[in-house]
């Protein structure tokens, strides 16, 4: 029902376009620099380990996980997981992504508040975000606005998570860009190239946050929580 609503199309179109651009940019940039081997020859796993050791961190486990760009850091278990295209690859792209994930481990070790908030939000967001849209749909279809409004409240948690993710991801990349060079993992020119990969990846988080925020505005308008819309 939403995609037939002109207001929905007007609100979501910018985020949809940005999402397409961001997806293309991250894939093309990663592919470009995945063909260029780093001069020092560190694999993604070796680069992440070197970066962590350089910062005095020894309690993080680095694991290989299947998939393409499924890389992530789990602060609950202090485990850094690197994908097929990153773990063993010595490309500039692989090193950049691996060091970005190591940046999250640095955030965890140094008590970066935004990462702690995002981690705390995960259980609730996982549960409530799955209920949000069904509640909104049911509430609006059957004119049970209390259900729709409850769904909007649940959805706002997902929006908060997306917004908190932005400084977390940007900060992790900033740490990676600095330490990749200072620790001797990449040259300054290579660090600049790896930064392009990380900047492209950040665009995907920005697009996701924008889409979530615009959807929330739409739901607020249509449920009357903003601007006195439907009752």
N, C-alpha and C positions, 0 to 999 in steps of 0.2 A: 504493500500500500504506500510505503514511503517514496519509492522511486517514481510513482505516478503523480506525486505532489510537486508542483512547480517550485514551491518554497524550498523543498528538500534539494531539488536539482540546483537551484541558485546557490544555496549555502555550501553544498558538498562539492560542486564542480571544481573550485580552486584547489581543494585538497586532493581531489582525484587526479587532476592534471599534475600537481606537484609530486604525487606518489608515483605516477608513471615516469616522470622525468628522473626522480631520485632512483627508482629501480633500474632504469637504463644506465644512469650515470655510475652507480656502484658496480654493476656487472661489467660495463665496458672498461672502467678504470681498473678494477681488479684484474680483468683479463689482460689488459695492456701491460701492467707491471708484474704480472705473474710469469711473463716471458723473459723478464730481466733478472738475472742472478745477482744477488748481493755480492759485493766485492770481498767481504770477509768470509762468505760461505756458510754463515750460520743458518741452520734450519729454523722453522718457526718455533719448534720446541726448545731448541738450544738458545735462541734469542730471548724467549720468555724466561728461561732459567737464568741466563746471564743478567737480564734486567733485574730480576728478583734478588739474585745474589748481590748485585751491585748496590742494592738498597738495603741489604742486610736481612732479607727475608728467606727463611729456610724451611718453613712449615707448610708450604703450598705444594700440593701434588699436581703434576702435569700429566694428563691422560690424553690418549687418542680416542676420538669418537667418530663414527661414520657420518657421512653427509657432506654437503657443500656449504661452507660458511655457517655451520652450526656451532661455531665457537662461542664459549661462554665461561664465566667464572661463577662458581657456586660458593658464596660466603659461608653457607651453613656447614660445609664439609671442607672448606679451604681447598677446593679442587678446581684447577684450570683445565678445561677440556678444549682440545684443538681438533679441527675437522681434517678430512682427508687432504684437502687442498692447502692446508696450512702446516700441519704437524711436521711432515718430513720435507716439505719444499723449502728451498733456499732462495726463493724469489723475494723481491722487494715487497710485493703484496703480502706474501705469507708472513714475513718478518713484521710488517706493519700491523697486521691483524693480531698476531700473537702478542706483540708488545702492548697493543691496546688492551687485550684481555688481562695482561699482567698489570696494566694500569689499574684495573678494578681490584686486583689483589693488593696493590699498594694502597688504594683507598681504604680497603678493609683493615689493613694493618695499621694505618694511621688514623682510623676512626673518622673517616669522612662522613659527615652527618647525612648528606643526601643519599648515599648508598645505604646507610642504616635505615633511613625512612623507607626507601624503595623495598628493601628486604622485608621490613615489617609489614608492608602493604600486600605483599605477594599472596599470602593465604586468603585474605579477605577478598582481594580482587579476583582471584581464580574462581572463588565460589560465586560471588555476587554478579560478576560480569556475565556469567552464563545464564543467570536468571533475569538480568535487566531487560533485554530486548523482548523475550517472550512475555514478560509481565506488561511491558508497554503495549505490545501488540494486542494482547488479550484485553487489557483495560480499555484501549481505544476502540477496538472492534465491538465490544459488548457494553460500551459506555459505563465501564466500572473505573472511573477516573482515579479512585484511591489506589487501585492496582497499578495503573499507568504511572502515577506519581511516585509510588514506591519503586517501580522499575527505574525511573529517572534518578532517584536518589542512589540506587545501586550503581547505575551507569556513571554517575559522577565520580565514584571511586576509581573506575577505569580511567577516567579523564585525569584525575589527580595523579595516578600512576604514570600515565604517559607524559605529563608535564614534569614530574620529578625525574623521569628518565633523562630528560634533556641535559641538565647540568651534570648528571652522573656520567653520561656518555662523552660529553664535551671535555670534562675534566680528565677522564681516563685517557682520551686521545692527547690532551695537552701534556700529561705526564709522559706518555709514550714518546711523543715527538722530541721532548727534551732529553730523555734518558737514552733513547736509541743512539743519539749522537754522542752525548757525554760519556757513555760507557763503551764507545767504540764498536757498537753493533753495526752501525751504518755511517757512511760518510755524510757530510752536510748535504751534498747533492742528492744522495739516496734518501736521506731523511725528508727532504722536500718532496720527493716522489711518493714516498710512503705516506706523507701527510695528505697528498691528494686522495689516496685510497680511503683514509680515515675521514676526511672531510665529506667525501661522497657517501660514505656509510652513515654519517651523521644526518645527512639530508633525509634518509629514510625514517629516522626517528622524528625529525621535524615534521615530515609529512603525516606520520601516524598521529602525532600530538595535535596537529591542526585539524585532521579529520575527526578525531575524537571530540575536540572542543566544539567544532561546528555542529556535529551531531547532537551534542548536549544542548546547544543553543536551540536547535530545531525541536528537540523533545520538550524543552522548557516552554517554548512558544506554543506548541501544539497541546500541551497538557494544562496550559494556563498558569504555570508556575512563574512565567515571565511574560509580562505584557497583557495579562488578563485575557488569554485565549479561551479555548473550549473549556466547559465545566463538566 
